[in-house]
Amino acid sequence: MPQIKSAIKRVKTQNERGERNSAQLSKMRTAVKKYKQAAAAGADNASELHVAAVSALDKAAAKGLIHKNKANRDKARLAKLAK
């Protein structure tokens, strides 16, 4: 555990950001997973879930959670499932 006040604060903020980042990544992965399951099952709401998954990927890329190229690659793969 750090002794210096600024280092203590740094550890605290890193933990807060880490929790926030992992929660946002989890939401993104859940949205993608829901769409993949709906597309495989041929569900009626698959198009709505596709929009939600693409939006989640874009938000994650905008916030720096994932690289923009990974977001675009994943969106292209999801679009293939839609066909």
N, C-alpha and C positions, 0 to 999 in steps of 0.2 A: 504494500500500500504506500502511495507517495506521501511525503512529508510536507512538501511545498504546497502552498495554498493554490497556486495556479495549476499545478499538476493534479491536485485533488479535483478541482473544477473540471479539468480536461477529461479525467476518467468518468466523471458524472455525465458530462455532455456526450461523450462517446457511447456510454451505455444507453442513454436516452435515444440517440440517433440510431444506434444499432437495433433497438427494439422497434422503432418506427419503421426502419428500412425492412426489417424482416416481416413485419406485419403487412407492409405494402406489397412486398414480393409474394407473400402468401396469397393475398387477394388477387394478384395478377395470375398466379398459377391456378388458383381455384376457378377463375373466370375462363381460362383457356381449357382446363380440364372439363368443365361443365359443357362447353361448346363441343369438344371432341366427343364426349359421350352422347350428346344430343344428335350430332351429325351421324354418328355410327348407328344410332337407333332410328334415325329418320324422324325425329320429333318435329312437331309443328312450330315450336318456338325457336328453332335452330337459327333462323336469321337474326332474331333479337339477341340471342346469345353470342352470335358471331360479331355483331356490332359492339357488344359489351366487352368481348375478349380483345378486339382490335383497339378499343378505347383504353383498356387497361394496359395493353402493351405500349401504346403511345405515351400514356402518362408515366409509366415506369421509365421509358427512355428519356422523356423530358426532365424527369427528376434525377437522372443519372444512376438509377438503380441497375439498368442494363444498358448495353451499348446500342446505339441507334441501328447499327447493322444487324444486330441480333433481333431487334424488334421487327425490322423489315423482313428478315428471313422467316421469322415465326409467322408474321402476317401472311406472307406468300404461301407458307405451308397450310395455314388455316383456310386460305382461299381455295387451295386445291381440294380440300375436303368438301367445300361447299358445292363443287361441281358434281 
